[in-house]
Amino acid sequence: LPVVFGLAIAFPLGLLSIRFPRLYEPLLGITGVLFTIPSLALFVLLIPFTGLSRSSAVIGLTLYTLLILLRNIVEGLNAVPRDVREAAEAMGYRRTRQLLQVELPLALPVIIAGIRIATVTTIGLVTVTALIGQGGYGQFFIDGYLRRFPTPLLVGLVLSVALAVLADLGLLGVLRALTPWTRRAE
């Protein structure tokens, strides 16, 4: 959910950054500062506004995705060759159609790479939300630590890594399905 919310925020910000390039550096700076705040500190800062709720976790995790997603959206769209854009304009594509049918498909590998990184990062960070009462597989780490028993720690670690790998492979499958032209001829 945080990656979806992050994408819903970062995509329009990315489009604004391309339309108004002077916005990109300040937006990158703001999202960079948010990304560098230690996760537990960010969750604690959110508690007065959202309480010990799932909202605190979702908002915090969403904020962590913004830097990664914004950068990849802008870099992916900026990587579309100028001659491709000019060809689309010459063929009568209006700005929205050009974005949706020409630029986004070509930028998709870079954008999905950002989504993959944001997803794996979020899966790693979600374990910290157990410290603000949100449970989840982060609870294994707390239980193992408090009881000085390594099995829950290992279970939490294996679950975290397995979930991250499965999510990454799933997104890689989505990328391959959406961009068949990027594969070599077999």
C-alpha positions, 0 to 999 in steps of 0.5 A: 500500500505505501508503494502505491500511495508513493507512486500516486504522489511521486508520479504527478510530482515527476510530471511537474518536474519535467514540465517545470525543471526548476522544481526537480532539485527542490523536490529531490532535496525534500524527498531526500531529507525525508528519506534520511530521517531514521525510520523509528524517529519518523514514526515517533514524529507521526504519532502525535498526528495519527496516534499508534495506528496503521496510518502512522506506519503507512504514512511513514513508509509512503514518505520513504518511497518518494525519493526513489520513485520520483527520481526513477520517474523523472530519469525514465521520462527524461531518457526517452530520446528526443527524436522519438518525442519529435516523431510522436509530435509529427504524427499528431500526438497531443501531449497526453497521448504522447505521454501515455502511448510513447513516453511511458512505455519507453520509460517503464523499465526505469520506472519499474526499477524504482518501484522494485527498489521502493518495494524491497525497501518498504518490506525491509522497513515495515519490520520497524513498525512493530516497535509502534505497535503494528505487529506484522513479521517485525514482531518476530524480531521483538519477541526473539530479542526480548526472550533472547531466543534466536528462532523468532529472529531467524523466522522474521529474517527468513520471512522478510527476505523471502517476501522481498525476493518474491515481490521483486520477482513478481515486479520483474515478471510485470516488467517483462509482461509489459515490455516485450520489446526489451527482450532479445529475440529467441 
